[in-house]
Amino acid sequence: MRVYLFKILIDMRLSRDRISKNIKNKESMTNIKMGGVFFMNELYVRIYNLEYEDHTEAEKRKRIKNGCINVDSFRLPIMCEEVEERLGIDLSSERYSISARYCLPFLYPETVTIEELNQLYYRYTEVADMPMGRVLYELENCFDMSLQELVENKDNIIYHNCSMEDFARNYMIESGKINEIPQEYHQCIDFKVIGEKLLIAGNYSETSIGIFEYRGK
């Protein structure tokens, strides 16, 4: 009887641990993926010490013994002192490379420096809580703007939480253009095609979370 009860207690604990783990996993995914796009509360990159391969095997072993490694992950904004300490590198030599551990929500040059990446990050934080902050990568490509240009024009970029077809329908009604068409032909209007025409005009971007309209010059 005692063995049986002991087994029940173990099964209950294992079940509780599995439930707790599943909850944590779901919470983690909630922090990572929002509205069909990847969004992270904390952004990380990997930095590689390119000087590492220039060392002899004896020097490599000595570096490892002293706690220095050739690659590690760092959270944005990057602290230069932390990089130099952990990688054992003089950043002024620029003998390092940066690679996004996860996809960053904005574009950055292949040969970006730590200072440049930090500047991009600070720009990103200005719009991170806005809808456009979740799809900067898409907007940079569609509007052919840099991150800095998007941030500077944030008040001129309007978000519409709808599809391009619905946007075209609202546009036709609110602009009064639909009144130029006889009432009996309204049901024949293809708002999807109108939406496609609006996209070609270049002032609109259809993203994974809705439509963005650029009202700048």
CORMOKA-V510987 format. One record per residue. RES is the residue in one small letter. PHI is phi in degrees with one decimal (999 if undefined). Layout:
{{RES & PHI} {RES & PHI}}
This chain:
{{m & 999} {r & -63.8} {v & -62.8} {y & -63.3} {l & -66.2} {f & -62.5} {k & -64.9} {i & -63.2} {l & -62.7} {i & -64.5} {d & -61.9} {m & -64.9} {r & -67.1} {l & -62.4} {s & -63.5} {r & -63.2} {d & -64.9} {r & -65.2} {i & -63.5} {s & -61.5} {k & -66.5} {n & -64.0} {i & -63.3} {k & -63.3} {n & -63.5} {k & -66.6} {e & -63.8} {s & -64.4} {m & -65.0} {t & -63.2} {n & -72.5} {i & -90.6} {k & -119.8} {m & -136.5} {g & 59.3} {g & 83.0} {v & -127.4} {f & -81.5} {f & -140.8} {m & -124.7} {n & -67.5} {e & -126.0} {l & -106.3} {y & -124.1} {v & -133.6} {r & -105.3} {i & -115.7} {y & -107.0} {n & -86.5} {l & -74.2} {e & -77.6} {y & -58.2} {e & -71.5} {d & -79.8} {h & -82.1} {t & -75.3} {e & -61.8} {a & -65.8} {e & -66.9} {k & -63.7} {r & -63.5} {k & -65.3} {r & -63.3} {i & -63.3} {k & -62.4} {n & -84.5} {g & 89.4} {c & -92.6} {i & -122.3} {n & -96.2} {v & -153.4} {d & -159.8} {s & -95.7} {f & -135.4} {r & -87.5} {l & -78.5} {p & -71.7} {i & -83.2} {m & -91.5} {c & -58.2} {e & -61.2} {e & -66.2} {v & -64.7} {e & -63.3} {e & -71.1} {r & -77.3} {l & -100.6} {g & 61.4} {i & -133.7} {d & -93.8} {l & -64.9} {s & -64.4} {s & -77.1} {e & 57.1} {r & -92.0} {y & -153.2} {s & -134.2} {i & -117.8} {s & -135.7} {a & -70.2} {r & -66.3} {y & -122.1} {c & -64.0} {l & -73.5} {p & -79.0} {f & -147.1} {l & -78.9} {y & -148.9} {p & -62.0} {e & -62.6} {t & -104.0} {v & -63.4} {t & -94.4} {i & -61.2} {e & -61.1} {e & -65.8} {l & -66.2} {n & -63.1} {q & -63.3} {l & -63.4} {y & -62.3} {y & -63.8} {r & -63.8} {y & -60.1} {t & -64.2} {e & -69.3} {v & -126.5} {a & -58.8} {d & -89.4} {m & -94.5} {p & -54.3} {m & -64.4} {g & -66.3} {r & -88.0} {v & -134.9} {l & -56.6} {y & -58.6} {e & -68.2} {l & -69.2} {e & -59.7} {n & -74.5} {c & -70.9} {f & -86.3} {d & 54.0} {m & -122.2} {s & -79.6} {l & -58.2} {q & -61.8} {e & -65.7} {l & -64.4} {v & -65.2} {e & -65.0} {n & -104.9} {k & -58.0} {d & -78.0} {n & -99.5} {i & -108.6} {i & -101.3} {y & -97.0} {h & -123.4} {n & -84.2} {c & -162.3} {s & -83.5} {m & -66.1} {e & -65.1} {d & -66.0} {f & -62.6} {a & -62.3} {r & -62.2} {n & -63.6} {y & -62.0} {m & -64.0} {i & -73.5} {e & -68.4} {s & -80.2} {g & 82.4} {k & -64.7} {i & -66.8} {n & -72.7} {e & -77.6} {i & -105.6} {p & -52.8} {q & -52.5} {e & -69.2} {y & -103.5} {h & -59.4} {q & -71.1} {c & -92.6} {i & -70.2} {d & -98.0} {f & -68.9} {k & -65.2} {v & -66.4} {i & -62.3} {g & -61.3} {e & -64.1} {k & -65.6} {l & -64.7} {l & -63.9} {i & -64.0} {a & -61.1} {g & 93.3} {n & -96.1} {y & -131.1} {s & -133.2} {e & -93.6} {t & -110.3} {s & -71.7} {i & -118.5} {g & 141.4} {i & -104.4} {f & -118.2} {e & -114.9} {y & -96.0} {r & -110.6} {g & -84.2} {k & -76.5}}
